[in-house]
Amino acid sequence: MTALSTPIDFWSTLKQEAQVVAENEPLLSSYVHASVLAHHNFESSLSFILS
């Protein structure tokens, strides 16, 4: 695990990891795209997941 200094670092890292999951796990790809990759920030992604 890496130390993250800002929320932007957190979101950037999360999106990069989600992209890897989407590429390597075809069954999860559409969910990962809809819940993480389609959003510009963590708040938007979280709101989508909770709704």
Secondary structure as the mmCIF struct_conf table of DSSP 4:
data_model
#
loop_
_struct_conf.conf_type_id
_struct_conf.id
_struct_conf.beg_label_comp_id
_struct_conf.beg_label_asym_id
_struct_conf.beg_label_seq_id
_struct_conf.end_label_comp_id
_struct_conf.end_label_asym_id
_struct_conf.end_label_seq_id
BEND BEND1 THR A 6 THR A 6
HELX_RH_AL_P HELX_RH_AL_P1 PRO A 7 ASN A 24
TURN_TY1_P TURN_TY1_P1 PRO A 26 LEU A 28
HELX_RH_AL_P HELX_RH_AL_P2 SER A 29 VAL A 32
HELX_RH_PI_P HELX_RH_PI_P1 HIS A 33 LEU A 37
TURN_TY1_P TURN_TY1_P2 ALA A 38 ALA A 38
BEND BEND2 HIS A 40 ASN A 41
HELX_RH_AL_P HELX_RH_AL_P3 PHE A 42 LEU A 50
#
